[in-house]
């Protein structure tokens, strides 16, 4: 369970400006280290290095790093625009949090500030003879760092903003969120089930309209112990809330006017959904990518088929039994379960709707559902059969050729009889 403040700190470290600021401070500190660290250099070595050599290298480094940073920023903005136009705007937040891009830009900015501070310090005579030696050593290290960063950046640019690369990133974060939720089905709390709050229960309402991005279960457990009751979370991560929809209920505790504020502190509500504790959001983004690819403007059924394959990889992780991490759940907190039917609705329903007239998409969808029906338990089989039937009905009303309809009917019949035989059909 990640605390609220640790989660906020994690979000902060994903910002470009935070990483760039850190590298910039390191660059300035490295440039000034020559003034404080000159006593580390032997006196006879100081006269071997002239000031002009260091000054010329720093001038070249400053001018080149400014140009490279400007170019990199323009490429990054173009990649964001390409992802918005060809993938989905919801995936751009992953590109903005890309560590490789942030490290490259931060290294370029830090190198530029290092060289700039070094030039200013040299011009003011702040460096002695031995200080110039320290500055030259730091400059050579920065040059090596820049060369390595540029080589990695060139390789990264070839993939930045591409549909396949962005889709892979969405799958990666969704797999992590889904895996965490499978290991801790109730976020480390106890199951809520079908319980309904009694009339005397006290509600905690949000103070803004938005999406629940994170829930601090440990903090809710402390509040439950403090208030001598149970906290029932009714708005898990991904829920769209407003000031009249409760986030949680305090059941069995003493009446307290401050209950709402105490419980609300454990919830993080933002304008957009977050991938961290919300695997349904990742699946919805994947379905958006497939729907965009199936639109008449894109006409790219191959991407939709690729998304279906990724959905099979993700949903094949599902287990009917709770993970080991929920063996000692947080006392006093109850959270609703993540329903498998909702996951299937998020990913397969839009693809079946938008790809109803494309027989190749429908064939792949039927085979994918057959695989999931085979790999999963009773719940997965029921969900797969339900969506296979819905997809077949949509295709029946959209396909033109009778032979295509017959092909899908045969696949669906094989799926209902034996899922293994359905996905083995050519």
Order of alpha helices (4+ residues) and beta strands (2+ residues): alpha-alpha-alpha-alpha-alpha-alpha-alpha-alpha-beta-beta-beta-alpha-beta-beta-beta-alpha-beta-alpha-alpha-beta-alpha-alpha-alpha-alpha-alpha
